[in-house]
Amino acid sequence: MKKIKLKDNVFMDRFELSHAKELFELIDTNRDYLKTFMHWPRFTLSPEDTLSFIKSSHKSEEEGSWVFGIFVDDKIAGVCSFNSTNKTNLKTEIGYWIAENYQGQGLVTLACKELIRIGMEEFKLNRIGILCSTLNIPSQNIPKRLGFSLEGTLRNNEVVGDQIYDHHVYGLTKEDYINFKEKK
């Protein structure tokens, strides 16, 4: 995949190995913010850890799991990805995070909107899901804005530090996507 423009100074692009140091520094600067709802920042302790993550993401592309950096003015601002892609059942989940100082600017919504388009139109998926902690209101607002339906709640779904979080499950089917596009 090539660089995907989201707006004038914002684009998504596949991470390259050369991004490892910058991505680690962003995670490290936002560690306290990120570890509220995500377990992985506790284990991302060096640029080598982010390098391993990038290498792993390149290997998972064959299965349809794509990881993109969200870039603002050529600086990494966050991550948006297809996770747990199931080619047989034509479905995936989208995951995302954004650095605290970029939150509230609509960047993740723009990135997710483009991933949804790619998933539905290019990869011919039938379903895209998003899971969010029931306590993470900003994260829940993204699927709501993009036409997803709240399908249920997974209780005790993720352990993050000393917390156990329930997750709302949001889903978007091919039919939902077509209807949502027509309304816009």
C-alpha positions in Angstrom: 0.0 0.0 0.0 1.1 3.5 -0.7 0.8 6.7 1.3 -2.9 7.6 1.8 -3.7 11.3 2.1 -6.4 12.0 4.6 -6.3 15.8 4.4 -3.7 18.5 3.6 -1.0 17.8 6.2 -2.3 14.4 7.4 -1.7 11.0 5.8 -1.6 7.3 6.6 1.4 5.1 5.6 2.8 1.7 6.3 5.5 1.8 9.0 9.0 1.2 7.8 11.8 -0.1 10.0 13.2 3.5 10.0 10.1 4.6 12.0 11.0 2.4 15.1 12.8 5.1 17.1 10.2 7.8 16.4 7.3 5.5 17.2 9.0 4.4 20.4 9.5 8.0 21.5 5.8 8.8 20.8 4.8 5.8 22.9 7.2 6.6 25.7 6.0 10.2 25.8 2.4 9.0 25.9 2.9 5.9 28.1 0.7 7.0 31.0 -2.1 8.1 28.7 -2.0 5.0 26.6 -1.7 2.4 29.4 -5.1 3.5 30.8 -6.9 1.3 28.2 -4.1 -0.7 26.5 -1.9 -3.4 27.9 1.0 -3.3 25.4 2.6 0.0 26.5 3.9 -1.8 29.6 5.9 -4.1 27.4 7.1 -1.5 24.8 10.3 -0.5 26.6 12.8 0.2 23.9 13.1 1.2 20.2 13.9 -2.5 19.6 10.5 -3.4 20.9 8.9 -1.1 18.3 11.2 -2.4 15.6 10.0 -6.0 16.5 6.4 -4.7 16.3 7.0 -3.2 12.8 8.6 -6.4 11.5 5.7 -8.4 12.9 3.2 -6.1 11.2 5.0 -6.6 7.9 4.7 -10.4 8.2 1.0 -10.2 9.1 0.2 -8.3 5.9 -0.1 -11.6 4.1 -3.1 -12.5 6.3 -4.7 -9.1 5.7 -3.7 -7.4 8.9 -2.4 -4.0 8.0 -0.8 -1.5 10.4 -0.6 2.2 9.4 0.9 5.2 11.0 -1.1 8.3 11.2 1.2 11.1 10.2 0.7 14.9 10.8 3.3 17.1 9.2 5.4 14.0 8.5 5.5 13.1 12.3 3.9 10.0 13.7 0.7 10.9 15.6 -0.8 7.5 16.1 -1.7 4.1 14.7 -4.7 2.6 12.9 -4.8 -1.0 11.8 -6.7 -4.0 10.6 -6.4 -6.6 13.3 -7.6 -10.2 13.4 -8.5 -10.4 9.7 -10.3 -13.5 8.7 -10.2 -13.9 5.0 -12.4 -17.0 5.0 -15.3 -15.1 6.7 -14.4 -11.8 5.0 -14.1 -9.8 8.2 -11.7 -7.8 10.3 -11.4 -5.6 13.3 -10.0 -2.1 13.4 -7.7 -1.0 16.2 -6.4 2.5 16.8 -4.7 4.9 19.1 -3.6 8.5 18.9 -1.1 10.5 21.0 -2.8 12.6 23.6 -1.8 16.0 22.1 -3.5 15.0 18.8 -6.7 13.7 20.4 -10.0 15.5 19.5 -8.9 16.6 16.0 -10.8 13.9 14.1 -7.6 12.2 12.9 -8.6 8.7 14.0 -12.0 9.1 12.5 -10.5 10.1 9.2 -8.1 7.1 9.3 -10.8 4.7 10.2 -13.0 6.0 7.5 -10.3 5.3 5.0 -9.6 1.8 6.4 -13.3 1.0 6.2 -13.3 2.1 2.5 -10.3 0.0 1.8 -11.8 -3.0 3.6 -15.2 -2.8 2.0 -14.3 -1.7 -1.5 -10.8 -3.1 -2.1 -10.6 -6.2 0.1 -14.3 -7.0 -0.4 -15.0 -7.6 3.3 -18.5 -8.3 4.6 -17.9 -7.1 8.2 -15.7 -4.8 10.2 -15.7 -4.6 14.0 -14.4 -2.3 16.6 -14.0 -3.2 20.3 -13.7 -0.4 22.8 -13.6 -0.3 26.6 -17.0 0.6 28.0 -15.2 3.4 29.9 -13.3 4.9 26.9 -15.9 7.3 25.6 -13.7 9.1 23.0 -12.9 5.7 21.5 -16.6 4.7 21.4 -17.5 7.9 19.6 -15.5 6.9 16.5 -17.6 3.8 15.5 -20.7 5.8 16.3 -19.7 8.6 13.9 -18.9 6.1 11.2 -22.3 4.2 11.1 -21.4 1.2 13.2 -24.0 -0.5 15.4 -23.5 -1.4 19.0 -24.0 -5.1 19.0 -23.3 -6.0 22.6 -20.8 -6.0 25.4 -18.1 -8.5 26.2 -17.7 -8.7 29.9 -14.3 -9.0 31.5 -12.8 -8.9 28.0 -9.3 -7.4 28.6 -6.9 -7.2 31.5 -4.9 -3.9 31.5 -2.6 -3.6 34.4 -4.7 -4.0 37.5 -8.0 -3.4 35.7 -10.3 -5.7 33.9 -12.4 -4.0 31.2 -15.6 -4.8 29.6 -15.7 -4.0 25.8 -18.5 -2.7 23.7 -18.6 -4.5 20.3 -19.4 -2.3 17.3 -20.1 -3.8 13.9 -20.4 -2.5 10.4 -21.6 -4.8 7.6 -21.3 -4.3 3.9 -25.0 -3.3 3.8 -24.5 -0.8 6.6 -21.6 0.7 4.8 -23.5 1.1 1.6 -26.5 2.7 3.4 -24.2 5.0 5.4 -22.4 6.1 2.3 -25.6 6.9 0.6 -26.8 9.1 3.5 -23.6 11.2 3.4 
